[in-house]
Amino acid sequence: MRILITNDDGINAPGLSVLHRIAEQVAGPEGEVWTVAPAFEQSGVAHCISYIHPTMIAKMGERRYAAEGSPADCVLAGVHDVLAKNRPDLVLSGVNRGNNAGENTLYSGTIGGAMEAALQGLPAIALSQFFGPHNAALDDPFEAAAEHGAALVRDLLDRGDWESNGGYRTFYNVNFPACPAAAVKGRRVTVQGVRPGVRFSVEATHAPSGRRYLWVRGGPQDVATGEGTDVQANIEGYISVTPMRADLTAHDRIAALKAALE
């Protein structure tokens, strides 16, 4: 198996090393793991692509490349340049430092990389590690992902629904709970939750030069989102697995809108 990995925390991020180990286990001794990751951190860029300027790419080592672009750019580079003659069998994005559950999903470059792979017709999984007081101080805060990641990816490959059915291909969003690996309670298949009252905002500050700047601020991450949702599963100690598509249509609103407007 040939696996392409990327992330949004940058090519030197510790979570990418964790993902490389997961990918090696999944690919097996005869497989290949290729890395095309952002040269610098790209958190929060979602599914952004560098449409109006070129992306510089540099070989950093054997099967290892850095691109000055977003995770989606890196997938495009991997599929159409680095591995143009031998397309990957699977794309993994992560392991993100912090959760990409709930509303975070919409901003996540980790999700953007997996989404682009799905749009390219490839199986793709995004993996993220929730951080909290029960794992942040561990020697390896990615312990839950490192211990449980490979088995979960294998099970998704064997049992997941990878058909496109003529439309947008399914990809998967996986979040590991903020706890040691031994404390993980199991897996939950979930929908994307939303943390009530949690929004991104901005805070003004002044540089020593007197210029005014705005910092983007997030909200609390431990807010319950209800039974069956990704955030709730993570808070309760479970790995969340959420099937996703790049289709933003509100299908449940079509019939009523047709009746109102047509």
Secondary structure by P-SEA (a helix, b strand, c coil): cbbbbccccccccaaaaaaaaaaaaaacccbbbbbbbbccccccccccccccbbbbbbbccccbbbbcccaaaaaaaaacccccccccccccccccccccccccccccaaaaaaaaaaaabbbbbbbbbbbccccccccccccccccccaaaaaaaaacccccccccbbbbbbbbbccccccccccccccccccccccccbbbbbbccccbbbbbbbbcccccccccccaaaaaaabbbbbbbbccccccccaaaaaaaacc
